[in-house]
Structures are given as C-alpha cells and as structure tokens.
Amino acid sequence: MDVEMPVMDGITAARQIRAGEDGRRTPMLALTGHVSDADQDRVRAAGMDGLVPKPFQPDEVAAALLRVTGGSRLRSTR
C-alpha cells in the first residue's frame, strides 16, 4: 500500500480495511520512501504488517509478503 496515495493515503486506507475485517487479516505492507522510526510507528499503528522502502525491487516486496504471511503461498485473485 503506497503511503502517499492521492485522495486517500495508505495510512487511512489501512485503518479502514482493518476496521472492516471480520476474522480474516489481509496482509498489508507499506511502500514508502519515508522510513524514519516515526514513520514506521505510524505504519504499525495503522495495522500494516511491515514496510518496504522505496525504491524497491519486486523480489523485495515478494520476500516481505512471504514474511508477513508466514511463508504461505499467496493466492492469485484472478
């Protein structure tokens, strides 16, 4: 989730997603260039599972998703 999205930022989106979950936790990562301790605290407080700093490589995002899902294989929604 991009922390700096237009219209609704990733922090707000994460909070709304978490508030609407009913027993199932969607893996969520923050994608951002802001990586200070305060930024990481905001990401965690919003309910995100981790942070991947920009610029990133696709394999870094994949590895982070595997970490937050406990290594389970991710299912395609297609």
All heavy atoms as a GROMACS GRO file, in nm:
protein
  581
    1MET      N    1   0.086  -0.115   0.000
    1MET     CA    2   0.000   0.000   0.000
    1MET      C    3   0.091   0.123   0.000
    1MET      O    4   0.174   0.138   0.088
    1MET     CB    5  -0.085  -0.006   0.126
    1MET     CG    6  -0.166   0.113   0.150
    1MET     SD    7  -0.343   0.096   0.142
    1MET     CE    8  -0.380  -0.070   0.180
    2ASP      N    9   0.072   0.208  -0.099
    2ASP     CA   10   0.153   0.330  -0.107
    2ASP      C   11   0.106   0.428   0.000
    2ASP      O   12  -0.012   0.464   0.004
    2ASP     CB   13   0.140   0.391  -0.246
    2ASP     CG   14   0.240   0.502  -0.272
    2ASP    OD1   15   0.285   0.567  -0.175
    2ASP    OD2   16   0.273   0.524  -0.389
    3VAL      N   17   0.195   0.468   0.086
    3VAL     CA   18   0.159   0.558   0.196
    3VAL      C   19   0.116   0.694   0.144
    3VAL      O   20   0.033   0.761   0.205
    3VAL     CB   21   0.277   0.570   0.296
    3VAL    CG1   22   0.249   0.674   0.402
    3VAL    CG2   23   0.302   0.434   0.362
    4GLU      N   24   0.168   0.737   0.031
    4GLU     CA   25   0.141   0.870  -0.022
    4GLU      C   26   0.042   0.869  -0.139
    4GLU      O   27   0.054   0.948  -0.232
    4GLU     CB   28   0.273   0.935  -0.067
    4GLU     CG   29   0.374   0.952   0.044
    4GLU     CD   30   0.327   1.047   0.154
    4GLU    OE1   31   0.260   1.147   0.123
    4GLU    OE2   32   0.358   1.019   0.270
    5MET      N   33  -0.058   0.784  -0.137
    5MET     CA   34  -0.156   0.780  -0.246
    5MET      C   35  -0.240   0.908  -0.246
    5MET      O   36  -0.267   0.964  -0.140
    5MET     CB   37  -0.251   0.660  -0.228
    5MET     CG   38  -0.185   0.527  -0.244
    5MET     SD   39  -0.302   0.390  -0.242
    5MET     CE   40  -0.380   0.403  -0.083
    6PRO      N   41  -0.281   0.953  -0.366
    6PRO     CA   42  -0.370   1.070  -0.370
    6PRO      C   43  -0.511   1.031  -0.325
    6PRO      O   44  -0.547   0.914  -0.324
    6PRO     CB   45  -0.368   1.109  -0.518
    6PRO     CG   46  -0.330   0.985  -0.591
    6PRO     CD   47  -0.244   0.904  -0.497
    7VAL      N   48  -0.588   1.128  -0.290
    7VAL     CA   49  -0.727   1.115  -0.245
    7VAL      C   50  -0.734   1.052  -0.107
    7VAL      O   51  -0.778   1.113  -0.012
    7VAL     CB   52  -0.818   1.041  -0.346
    7VAL    CG1   53  -0.961   1.036  -0.295
    7VAL    CG2   54  -0.811   1.104  -0.484
    8MET      N   55  -0.690   0.926  -0.093
    8MET     CA   56  -0.686   0.861   0.038
    8MET      C   57  -0.548   0.800   0.055
    8MET      O   58  -0.508   0.712  -0.021
    8MET     CB   59  -0.792   0.751   0.049
    8MET     CG   60  -0.787   0.680   0.184
    8MET     SD   61  -0.898   0.538   0.198
    8MET     CE   62  -1.057   0.615   0.184
    9ASP      N   63  -0.476   0.846   0.155
    9ASP     CA   64  -0.340   0.793   0.175
    9ASP      C   65  -0.346   0.651   0.230
    9ASP      O   66  -0.450   0.604   0.275
    9ASP     CB   67  -0.258   0.885   0.266
    9ASP     CG   68  -0.314   0.893   0.408
    9ASP    OD1   69  -0.319   0.789   0.475
    9ASP    OD2   70  -0.350   1.003   0.451
   10GLY      N   71  -0.233   0.582   0.221
   10GLY     CA   72  -0.225   0.443   0.262
   10GLY      C   73  -0.253   0.419   0.409
   10GLY      O   74  -0.307   0.314   0.447
   11ILE      N   75  -0.219   0.515   0.493
   11ILE     CA   76  -0.245   0.501   0.637
   11ILE      C   77  -0.396   0.496   0.662
   11ILE      O   78  -0.447   0.409   0.732
   11ILE     CB   79  -0.180   0.617   0.716
   11ILE    CG1   80  -0.027   0.617   0.699
   11ILE    CG2   81  -0.220   0.614   0.862
   11ILE    CD1   82   0.044   0.498   0.759
   12THR      N   83  -0.468   0.590   0.600
   12THR     CA   84  -0.614   0.594   0.614
   12THR      C   85  -0.677   0.468   0.554
   12THR      O   86  -0.766   0.407   0.615
   12THR     CB   87  -0.671   0.719   0.546
   12THR    OG1   88  -0.610   0.834   0.604
   12THR    CG2   89  -0.822   0.728   0.561
   13ALA      N   90  -0.630   0.428   0.436
   13ALA     CA   91  -0.684   0.308   0.372
   13ALA      C   92  -0.661   0.185   0.459
   13ALA      O   93  -0.752   0.102   0.475
   13ALA     CB   94  -0.620   0.289   0.234
   14ALA      N   95  -0.543   0.172   0.515
   14ALA     CA   96  -0.513   0.056   0.601
   14ALA      C   97  -0.605   0.053   0.722
   14ALA      O   98  -0.657  -0.053   0.758
   14ALA     CB   99  -0.366   0.060   0.645
   15ARG      N  100  -0.626   0.167   0.784
   15ARG     CA  101  -0.714   0.172   0.901
   15ARG      C  102  -0.857   0.130   0.864
   15ARG      O  103  -0.922   0.058   0.939
   15ARG     CB  104  -0.714   0.312   0.961
   15ARG     CG  105  -0.587   0.344   1.034
   15ARG     CD  106  -0.595   0.480   1.103
   15ARG     NE  107  -0.473   0.503   1.176
   15ARG     CZ  108  -0.402   0.614   1.168
   15ARG    NH1  109  -0.442   0.714   1.093
   15ARG    NH2  110  -0.291   0.628   1.238
   16GLN      N  111  -0.904   0.177   0.749
   16GLN     CA  112  -1.040   0.142   0.707
   16GLN      C  113  -1.051  -0.007   0.674
   16GLN      O  114  -1.151  -0.070   0.707
   16GLN     CB  115  -1.082   0.228   0.589
   16GLN     CG  116  -1.109   0.371   0.631
   16GLN     CD  117  -1.170   0.454   0.520
   16GLN    OE1  118  -1.210   0.404   0.416
   16GLN    NE2  119  -1.178   0.584   0.543
   17ILE      N  120  -0.950  -0.061   0.609
   17ILE     CA  121  -0.951  -0.205   0.578
   17ILE      C  122  -0.952  -0.286   0.707
   17ILE      O  123  -1.031  -0.379   0.722
   17ILE     CB  124  -0.830  -0.242   0.489
   17ILE    CG1  125  -0.849  -0.183   0.349
   17ILE    CG2  126  -0.811  -0.394   0.484
   17ILE    CD1  127  -0.725  -0.187   0.263
   18ARG      N  128  -0.864  -0.251   0.800
   18ARG     CA  129  -0.859  -0.326   0.928
   18ARG      C  130  -0.990  -0.316   1.002
   18ARG      O  131  -1.036  -0.413   1.062
   18ARG     CB  132  -0.744  -0.274   1.016
   18ARG     CG  133  -0.607  -0.309   0.963
   18ARG     CD  134  -0.580  -0.458   0.974
   18ARG     NE  135  -0.445  -0.488   0.930
   18ARG     CZ  136  -0.416  -0.573   0.834
   18ARG    NH1  137  -0.511  -0.639   0.770
   18ARG    NH2  138  -0.291  -0.596   0.800
   19ALA      N  139  -1.054  -0.199   1.001
   19ALA     CA  140  -1.180  -0.180   1.073
   19ALA      C  141  -1.291  -0.267   1.013
   19ALA      O  142  -1.381  -0.310   1.085
   19ALA     CB  143  -1.221  -0.034   1.070
   20GLY      N  144  -1.284  -0.296   0.884
   20GLY     CA  145  -1.388  -0.374   0.818
   20GLY      C  146  -1.363  -0.523   0.813
   20GLY      O  147  -1.448  -0.599   0.767
   21GLU      N  148  -1.247  -0.567   0.859
   21GLU     CA  149  -1.217  -0.711   0.855
   21GLU      C  150  -1.297  -0.785   0.961
   21GLU      O  151  -1.316  -0.736   1.071
   21GLU     CB  152  -1.067  -0.735   0.875
   21GLU     CG  153  -0.986  -0.694   0.755
   21GLU     CD  154  -0.838  -0.716   0.772
   21GLU    OE1  155  -0.786  -0.699   0.884
   21GLU    OE2  156  -0.774  -0.752   0.673
   22ASP      N  157  -1.341  -0.903   0.925
   22ASP     CA  158  -1.420  -0.983   1.016
   22ASP      C  159  -1.355  -1.120   1.034
   22ASP      O  160  -1.391  -1.217   0.967
   22ASP     CB  161  -1.562  -0.998   0.960
   22ASP     CG  162  -1.656  -1.065   1.058
   22ASP    OD1  163  -1.630  -1.060   1.180
   22ASP    OD2  164  -1.756  -1.124   1.012
   23GLY      N  165  -1.254  -1.126   1.118
   23GLY     CA  166  -1.189  -1.252   1.148
   23GLY      C  167  -1.078  -1.292   1.053
   23GLY      O  168  -1.006  -1.386   1.078
   24ARG      N  169  -1.064  -1.223   0.943
   24ARG     CA  170  -0.960  -1.254   0.845
   24ARG      C  171  -0.867  -1.133   0.835
   24ARG      O  172  -0.914  -1.020   0.821
   24ARG     CB  173  -1.022  -1.282   0.710
   24ARG     CG  174  -0.921  -1.317   0.606
   24ARG     CD  175  -0.989  -1.359   0.476
   24ARG     NE  176  -0.886  -1.385   0.378
   24ARG     CZ  177  -0.896  -1.357   0.251
   24ARG    NH1  178  -1.006  -1.301   0.206
   24ARG    NH2  179  -0.799  -1.384   0.169
   25ARG      N  180  -0.738  -1.157   0.840
   25ARG     CA  181  -0.642  -1.046   0.835
   25ARG      C  182  -0.573  -1.046   0.698
   25ARG      O  183  -0.502  -1.140   0.664
   25ARG     CB  184  -0.538  -1.060   0.947
   25ARG     CG  185  -0.446  -0.941   0.954
   25ARG     CD  186  -0.363  -0.947   1.081
   25ARG     NE  187  -0.261  -0.845   1.080
   25ARG     CZ  188  -0.275  -0.724   1.132
   25ARG    NH1  189  -0.388  -0.692   1.191
   25ARG    NH2  190  -0.176  -0.638   1.128
   26THR      N  191  -0.593  -0.939   0.624
   26THR     CA  192  -0.532  -0.922   0.495
   26THR      C  193  -0.388  -0.876   0.512
   26THR      O  194  -0.363  -0.778   0.583
   26THR     CB  195  -0.608  -0.814   0.414
   26THR    OG1  196  -0.745  -0.852   0.404
   26THR    CG2  197  -0.548  -0.795   0.276
   27PRO      N  198  -0.290  -0.945   0.453
   27PRO     CA  199  -0.151  -0.898   0.463
   27PRO      C  200  -0.138  -0.762   0.397
   27PRO      O  201  -0.187  -0.740   0.287
   27PRO     CB  202  -0.072  -1.003   0.385
   27PRO     CG  203  -0.160  -1.122   0.377
   27PRO     CD  204  -0.300  -1.069   0.378
   28MET      N  205  -0.075  -0.668   0.467
   28MET     CA  206  -0.059  -0.532   0.415
   28MET      C  207   0.081  -0.480   0.444
   28MET      O  208   0.127  -0.486   0.558
   28MET     CB  209  -0.158  -0.440   0.485
   28MET     CG  210  -0.263  -0.384   0.397
   28MET     SD  211  -0.363  -0.261   0.481
   28MET     CE  212  -0.460  -0.362   0.590
   29LEU      N  213   0.144  -0.430   0.340
   29LEU     CA  214   0.275  -0.369   0.352
   29LEU      C  215   0.268  -0.224   0.310
   29LEU      O  216   0.199  -0.191   0.213
   29LEU     CB  217   0.377  -0.440   0.263
   29LEU     CG  218   0.408  -0.585   0.295
   29LEU    CD1  219   0.491  -0.646   0.184
   29LEU    CD2  220   0.480  -0.594   0.428
   30ALA      N  221   0.342  -0.140   0.378
   30ALA     CA  222   0.356  -0.001   0.337
   30ALA      C  223   0.471   0.008   0.237
   30ALA      O  224   0.576  -0.051   0.258
   30ALA     CB  225   0.387   0.087   0.457
   31LEU      N  226   0.449   0.080   0.129
   31LEU     CA  227   0.553   0.109   0.031
   31LEU      C  228   0.576   0.259   0.038
   31LEU      O  229   0.487   0.338   0.005
   31LEU     CB  230   0.507   0.068  -0.110
   31LEU     CG  231   0.463  -0.076  -0.126
   31LEU    CD1  232   0.408  -0.099  -0.266
   31LEU    CD2  233   0.577  -0.171  -0.097
   32THR      N  234   0.694   0.298   0.084
   32THR     CA  235   0.718   0.440   0.107
   32THR      C  236   0.865   0.474   0.110
   32THR      O  237   0.948   0.389   0.140
   32THR     CB  238   0.652   0.485   0.240
   32THR    OG1  239   0.672   0.625   0.258
   32THR    CG2  240   0.707   0.409   0.359
   33GLY      N  241   0.895   0.598   0.079
   33GLY     CA  242   1.030   0.649   0.092
   33GLY      C  243   1.056   0.703   0.231
   33GLY      O  244   1.168   0.738   0.265
   34HIS      N  245   0.951   0.711   0.311
   34HIS     CA  246   0.962   0.762   0.448
   34HIS      C  247   0.987   0.646   0.543
   34HIS      O  248   0.897   0.565   0.566
   34HIS     CB  249   0.834   0.836   0.488
   34HIS     CG  250   0.796   0.944   0.394
   34HIS    ND1  251   0.860   1.066   0.392
   34HIS    CD2  252   0.704   0.948   0.295
   34HIS    CE1  253   0.808   1.141   0.297
   34HIS    NE2  254   0.712   1.072   0.237
   35VAL      N  255   1.108   0.636   0.596
   35VAL     CA  256   1.143   0.518   0.676
   35VAL      C  257   1.197   0.552   0.814
   35VAL      O  258   1.262   0.470   0.877
   35VAL     CB  259   1.243   0.427   0.601
   35VAL    CG1  260   1.179   0.370   0.476
   35VAL    CG2  261   1.369   0.502   0.565
   36SER      N  262   1.167   0.671   0.864
   36SER     CA  263   1.212   0.706   0.998
   36SER      C  264   1.139   0.619   1.101
   36SER      O  265   1.040   0.553   1.070
   36SER     CB  266   1.184   0.854   1.027
   36SER     OG  267   1.044   0.874   1.044
   37ASP      N  268   1.188   0.621   1.224
   37ASP     CA  269   1.120   0.546   1.330
   37ASP      C  270   0.976   0.591   1.346
   37ASP      O  271   0.886   0.509   1.365
   37ASP     CB  272   1.196   0.561   1.463
   37ASP     CG  273   1.328   0.488   1.464
   37ASP    OD1  274   1.349   0.399   1.378
   37ASP    OD2  275   1.413   0.520   1.551
   38ALA      N  276   0.952   0.722   1.336
   38ALA     CA  277   0.817   0.775   1.350
   38ALA      C  278   0.727   0.724   1.236
   38ALA      O  279   0.610   0.690   1.259
   38ALA     CB  280   0.818   0.927   1.351
   39ASP      N  281   0.782   0.718   1.114
   39ASP     CA  282   0.706   0.665   1.000
   39ASP      C  283   0.673   0.519   1.021
   39ASP      O  284   0.561   0.475   0.994
   39ASP     CB  285   0.783   0.683   0.869
   39ASP     CG  286   0.801   0.829   0.831
   39ASP    OD1  287   0.703   0.906   0.845
   39ASP    OD2  288   0.911   0.865   0.788
   40GLN      N  289   0.768   0.442   1.070
   40GLN     CA  290   0.744   0.300   1.095
   40GLN      C  291   0.639   0.282   1.205
   40GLN      O  292   0.555   0.192   1.196
   40GLN     CB  293   0.874   0.230   1.130
   40GLN     CG  294   0.968   0.224   1.011
   40GLN     CD  295   1.098   0.155   1.042
   40GLN    OE1  296   1.099   0.052   1.108
   40GLN    NE2  297   1.207   0.212   0.993
   41ASP      N  298   0.641   0.368   1.305
   41ASP     CA  299   0.539   0.362   1.411
   41ASP      C  300   0.400   0.391   1.355
   41ASP      O  301   0.302   0.325   1.391
   41ASP     CB  302   0.571   0.462   1.523
   41ASP     CG  303   0.692   0.421   1.605
   41ASP    OD1  304   0.734   0.304   1.598
   41ASP    OD2  305   0.745   0.509   1.677
   42ARG      N  306   0.389   0.489   1.263
   42ARG     CA  307   0.260   0.522   1.200
   42ARG      C  308   0.206   0.404   1.120
   42ARG      O  309   0.087   0.374   1.124
   42ARG     CB  310   0.274   0.642   1.106
   42ARG     CG  311   0.272   0.775   1.171
   42ARG     CD  312   0.282   0.890   1.070
   42ARG     NE  313   0.277   0.845   0.932
   42ARG     CZ  314   0.223   0.912   0.832
   42ARG    NH1  315   0.169   1.028   0.853
   42ARG    NH2  316   0.226   0.865   0.710
   43VAL      N  317   0.296   0.338   1.048
   43VAL     CA  318   0.258   0.222   0.967
   43VAL      C  319   0.204   0.111   1.056
   43VAL      O  320   0.099   0.052   1.030
   43VAL     CB  321   0.379   0.174   0.883
   43VAL    CG1  322   0.360   0.034   0.829
   43VAL    CG2  323   0.407   0.272   0.770
   44ARG      N  324   0.276   0.082   1.164
   44ARG     CA  325   0.231  -0.023   1.257
   44ARG      C  326   0.099   0.015   1.324
   44ARG      O  327   0.009  -0.068   1.339
   44ARG     CB  328   0.338  -0.051   1.361
   44ARG     CG  329   0.449  -0.143   1.310
   44ARG     CD  330   0.538  -0.190   1.422
   44ARG     NE  331   0.619  -0.082   1.479
   44ARG     CZ  332   0.734  -0.039   1.430
   44ARG    NH1  333   0.784  -0.096   1.322
   44ARG    NH2  334   0.800   0.059   1.487
   45ALA      N  335   0.087   0.142   1.365
   45ALA     CA  336  -0.036   0.187   1.432
   45ALA      C  337  -0.157   0.178   1.340
   45ALA      O  338  -0.269   0.158   1.386
   45ALA     CB  339  -0.018   0.330   1.482
   46ALA      N  340  -0.135   0.191   1.210
   46ALA     CA  341  -0.244   0.180   1.112
   46ALA      C  342  -0.283   0.034   1.086
   46ALA      O  343  -0.383   0.008   1.021
   46ALA     CB  344  -0.204   0.246   0.980
   47GLY      N  345  -0.203  -0.060   1.136
   47GLY     CA  346  -0.235  -0.201   1.121
   47GLY      C  347  -0.162  -0.271   1.009
   47GLY      O  348  -0.193  -0.385   0.977
   48MET      N  349  -0.065  -0.202   0.948
   48MET     CA  350   0.011  -0.267   0.841
   48MET      C  351   0.112  -0.363   0.904
   48MET      O  352   0.154  -0.347   1.018
   48MET     CB  353   0.081  -0.164   0.754
   48MET     CG  354  -0.016  -0.084   0.670
   48MET     SD  355   0.069   0.007   0.543
   48MET     CE  356  -0.033   0.152   0.534
   49ASP      N  357   0.149  -0.464   0.827
   49ASP     CA  358   0.235  -0.570   0.877
   49ASP      C  359   0.384  -0.544   0.857
   49ASP      O  360   0.466  -0.618   0.911
   49ASP     CB  361   0.199  -0.702   0.808
   49ASP     CG  362   0.054  -0.740   0.836
   49ASP    OD1  363   0.019  -0.751   0.954
   49ASP    OD2  364  -0.022  -0.754   0.739
   50GLY      N  365   0.418  -0.444   0.780
   50GLY     CA  366   0.558  -0.415   0.756
   50GLY      C  367   0.573  -0.298   0.660
   50GLY      O  368   0.475  -0.241   0.614
   51LEU      N  369   0.698  -0.267   0.633
   51LEU     CA  370   0.730  -0.154   0.548
   51LEU      C  371   0.839  -0.194   0.449
   51LEU      O  372   0.937  -0.257   0.489
   51LEU     CB  373   0.777  -0.037   0.636
   51LEU     CG  374   0.806   0.094   0.568
   51LEU    CD1  375   0.769   0.208   0.660
   51LEU    CD2  376   0.952   0.106   0.530
   52VAL      N  377   0.820  -0.160   0.323
   52VAL     CA  378   0.921  -0.182   0.221
   52VAL      C  379   0.961  -0.044   0.170
   52VAL      O  380   0.877   0.030   0.118
   52VAL     CB  381   0.867  -0.268   0.104
   52VAL    CG1  382   0.973  -0.286  -0.004
   52VAL    CG2  383   0.820  -0.404   0.155
   53PRO      N  384   1.089  -0.007   0.189
   53PRO     CA  385   1.130   0.128   0.148
   53PRO      C  386   1.146   0.141  -0.003
   53PRO      O  387   1.187   0.047  -0.071
   53PRO     CB  388   1.264   0.146   0.218
   53PRO     CG  389   1.315   0.008   0.242
   53PRO     CD  390   1.195  -0.080   0.256
   54LYS      N  391   1.107   0.259  -0.055
   54LYS     CA  392   1.128   0.291  -0.196
   54LYS      C  393   1.268   0.348  -0.212
   54LYS      O  394   1.315   0.416  -0.121
   54LYS     CB  395   1.027   0.396  -0.242
   54LYS     CG  396   0.885   0.348  -0.251
   54LYS     CD  397   0.800   0.464  -0.298
   54LYS     CE  398   0.654   0.429  -0.302
   54LYS     NZ  399   0.575   0.546  -0.344
   55PRO      N  400   1.331   0.330  -0.323
   55PRO     CA  401   1.291   0.243  -0.434
   55PRO      C  402   1.310   0.098  -0.394
   55PRO      O  403   1.398   0.065  -0.315
   55PRO     CB  404   1.386   0.283  -0.547
   55PRO     CG  405   1.508   0.332  -0.478
   55PRO     CD  406   1.461   0.394  -0.349
   56PHE      N  407   1.227   0.011  -0.449
   56PHE     CA  408   1.234  -0.131  -0.414
   56PHE      C  409   1.237  -0.215  -0.541
   56PHE      O  410   1.200  -0.170  -0.649
   56PHE     CB  411   1.117  -0.173  -0.326
   56PHE     CG  412   0.983  -0.143  -0.386
   56PHE    CD1  413   0.924  -0.228  -0.478
   56PHE    CD2  414   0.915  -0.026  -0.351
   56PHE    CE1  415   0.801  -0.200  -0.534
   56PHE    CE2  416   0.792   0.002  -0.408
   56PHE     CZ  417   0.734  -0.083  -0.498
   57GLN      N  418   1.279  -0.337  -0.525
   57GLN     CA  419   1.277  -0.436  -0.632
   57GLN      C  420   1.160  -0.531  -0.607
   57GLN      O  421   1.125  -0.557  -0.491
   57GLN     CB  422   1.409  -0.516  -0.634
   57GLN     CG  423   1.531  -0.432  -0.665
   57GLN     CD  424   1.523  -0.372  -0.804
   57GLN    OE1  425   1.491  -0.439  -0.901
   57GLN    NE2  426   1.552  -0.242  -0.813
   58PRO      N  427   1.100  -0.584  -0.711
   58PRO     CA  428   0.986  -0.675  -0.693
   58PRO      C  429   1.016  -0.792  -0.599
   58PRO      O  430   0.930  -0.832  -0.520
   58PRO     CB  431   0.956  -0.724  -0.835
   58PRO     CG  432   1.003  -0.613  -0.922
   58PRO     CD  433   1.126  -0.558  -0.852
   59ASP      N  434   1.138  -0.845  -0.603
   59ASP     CA  435   1.170  -0.958  -0.515
   59ASP      C  436   1.171  -0.916  -0.368
   59ASP      O  437   1.144  -0.997  -0.280
   59ASP     CB  438   1.301  -1.026  -0.555
   59ASP     CG  439   1.422  -0.934  -0.549
   59ASP    OD1  440   1.408  -0.812  -0.574
   59ASP    OD2  441   1.532  -0.984  -0.521
   60GLU      N  442   1.198  -0.788  -0.340
   60GLU     CA  443   1.193  -0.740  -0.201
   60GLU      C  444   1.049  -0.739  -0.151
   60GLU      O  445   1.023  -0.774  -0.036
   60GLU     CB  446   1.253  -0.600  -0.192
   60GLU     CG  447   1.400  -0.594  -0.220
   60GLU     CD  448   1.453  -0.453  -0.232
   60GLU    OE1  449   1.388  -0.368  -0.296
   60GLU    OE2  450   1.561  -0.427  -0.176
   61VAL      N  451   0.956  -0.699  -0.236
   61VAL     CA  452   0.814  -0.699  -0.198
   61VAL      C  453   0.766  -0.842  -0.179
   61VAL      O  454   0.698  -0.874  -0.081
   61VAL     CB  455   0.728  -0.625  -0.302
   61VAL    CG1  456   0.581  -0.633  -0.266
   61VAL    CG2  457   0.773  -0.480  -0.316
   62ALA      N  458   0.804  -0.930  -0.270
   62ALA     CA  459   0.764  -1.071  -0.259
   62ALA      C  460   0.817  -1.133  -0.130
   62ALA      O  461   0.744  -1.204  -0.059
   62ALA     CB  462   0.814  -1.150  -0.380
   63ALA      N  463   0.943  -1.106  -0.096
   63ALA     CA  464   1.002  -1.160   0.027
   63ALA      C  465   0.930  -1.106   0.150
   63ALA      O  466   0.902  -1.180   0.245
   63ALA     CB  467   1.151  -1.129   0.033
   64ALA      N  468   0.896  -0.977   0.149
   64ALA     CA  469   0.826  -0.917   0.261
   64ALA      C  470   0.687  -0.978   0.276
   64ALA      O  471   0.642  -1.006   0.388
   64ALA     CB  472   0.818  -0.766   0.244
   65LEU      N  473   0.618  -1.000   0.165
   65LEU     CA  474   0.485  -1.064   0.172
   65LEU      C  475   0.494  -1.206   0.226
   65LEU      O  476   0.410  -1.248   0.305
   65LEU     CB  477   0.419  -1.063   0.035
   65LEU     CG  478   0.358  -0.931  -0.007
   65LEU    CD1  479   0.315  -0.934  -0.153
   65LEU    CD2  480   0.239  -0.895   0.082
   66LEU      N  481   0.596  -1.279   0.185
   66LEU     CA  482   0.613  -1.414   0.239
   66LEU      C  483   0.639  -1.409   0.389
   66LEU      O  484   0.590  -1.494   0.463
   66LEU     CB  485   0.726  -1.487   0.166
   66LEU     CG  486   0.692  -1.531   0.024
   66LEU    CD1  487   0.815  -1.586  -0.046
   66LEU    CD2  488   0.579  -1.632   0.024
   67ARG      N  489   0.714  -1.309   0.436
   67ARG     CA  490   0.739  -1.295   0.580
   67ARG      C  491   0.609  -1.270   0.656
   67ARG      O  492   0.583  -1.331   0.759
   67ARG     CB  493   0.836  -1.180   0.608
   67ARG     CG  494   0.980  -1.216   0.595
   67ARG     CD  495   1.072  -1.111   0.657
   67ARG     NE  496   1.051  -0.977   0.605
   67ARG     CZ  497   1.106  -0.929   0.492
   67ARG    NH1  498   1.184  -1.006   0.418
   67ARG    NH2  499   1.081  -0.806   0.453
   68VAL      N  500   0.525  -1.180   0.605
   68VAL     CA  501   0.404  -1.145   0.680
   68VAL      C  502   0.294  -1.248   0.667
   68VAL      O  503   0.198  -1.246   0.743
   68VAL     CB  504   0.351  -1.004   0.644
   68VAL    CG1  505   0.456  -0.898   0.670
   68VAL    CG2  506   0.299  -0.997   0.504
   69THR      N  507   0.308  -1.338   0.571
   69THR     CA  508   0.208  -1.446   0.558
   69THR      C  509   0.259  -1.576   0.619
   69THR      O  510   0.196  -1.680   0.604
   69THR     CB  511   0.171  -1.471   0.410
   69THR    OG1  512   0.288  -1.509   0.338
   69THR    CG2  513   0.106  -1.349   0.348
   70GLY      N  514   0.373  -1.570   0.684
   70GLY     CA  515   0.429  -1.690   0.746
   70GLY      C  516   0.485  -1.787   0.644
   70GLY      O  517   0.495  -1.905   0.670
   71GLY      N  518   0.518  -1.735   0.526
   71GLY     CA  519   0.577  -1.819   0.424
   71GLY      C  520   0.476  -1.894   0.339
   71GLY      O  521   0.512  -1.973   0.253
   72SER      N  522   0.346  -1.870   0.365
   72SER     CA  523   0.246  -1.940   0.284
   72SER      C  524   0.242  -1.882   0.144
   72SER      O  525   0.273  -1.765   0.123
   72SER     CB  526   0.108  -1.929   0.349
   72SER     OG  527   0.065  -1.796   0.351
   73ARG      N  528   0.206  -1.964   0.052
   73ARG     CA  529   0.198  -1.920  -0.088
   73ARG      C  530   0.080  -1.826  -0.106
   73ARG      O  531  -0.030  -1.852  -0.055
   73ARG     CB  532   0.183  -2.042  -0.178
   73ARG     CG  533   0.190  -2.008  -0.323
   73ARG     CD  534   0.193  -2.138  -0.402
   73ARG     NE  535   0.187  -2.110  -0.543
   73ARG     CZ  536   0.294  -2.090  -0.618
   73ARG    NH1  537   0.414  -2.096  -0.567
   73ARG    NH2  538   0.282  -2.065  -0.746
   74LEU      N  539   0.102  -1.718  -0.176
   74LEU     CA  540  -0.005  -1.621  -0.199
   74LEU      C  541  -0.094  -1.668  -0.313
   74LEU      O  542  -0.046  -1.718  -0.414
   74LEU     CB  543   0.055  -1.484  -0.233
   74LEU     CG  544   0.146  -1.427  -0.125
   74LEU    CD1  545   0.208  -1.299  -0.176
   74LEU    CD2  546   0.069  -1.402   0.002
   75ARG      N  547  -0.224  -1.652  -0.297
   75ARG     CA  548  -0.319  -1.692  -0.400
   75ARG      C  549  -0.349  -1.575  -0.492
   75ARG      O  550  -0.364  -1.462  -0.447
   75ARG     CB  551  -0.450  -1.737  -0.336
   75ARG     CG  552  -0.437  -1.868  -0.263
   75ARG     CD  553  -0.569  -1.907  -0.204
   75ARG     NE  554  -0.597  -1.814  -0.096
   75ARG     CZ  555  -0.718  -1.782  -0.054
   75ARG    NH1  556  -0.823  -1.833  -0.110
   75ARG    NH2  557  -0.736  -1.698   0.044
   76SER      N  558  -0.362  -1.604  -0.617
   76SER     CA  559  -0.400  -1.504  -0.716
   76SER      C  560  -0.549  -1.475  -0.702
   76SER      O  561  -0.628  -1.564  -0.674
   76SER     CB  562  -0.369  -1.553  -0.856
   76SER     OG  563  -0.420  -1.462  -0.950
   77THR      N  564  -0.588  -1.350  -0.725
   77THR     CA  565  -0.730  -1.315  -0.722
   77THR      C  566  -0.791  -1.317  -0.860
   77THR      O  567  -0.905  -1.281  -0.879
   77THR     CB  568  -0.749  -1.176  -0.658
   77THR    OG1  569  -0.673  -1.081  -0.733
   77THR    CG2  570  -0.706  -1.176  -0.513
   78ARG      N  571  -0.715  -1.359  -0.960
   78ARG     CA  572  -0.765  -1.364  -1.098
   78ARG      C  573  -0.835  -1.493  -1.124
   78ARG      O  574  -0.813  -1.595  -1.077
   78ARG     CB  575  -0.649  -1.349  -1.196
   78ARG     CG  576  -0.593  -1.211  -1.191
   78ARG     CD  577  -0.486  -1.199  -1.294
   78ARG     NE  578  -0.418  -1.071  -1.274
   78ARG     CZ  579  -0.314  -1.035  -1.342
   78ARG    NH1  580  -0.263  -1.114  -1.434
   78ARG    NH2  581  -0.258  -0.921  -1.322
   0.00000   0.00000   0.00000
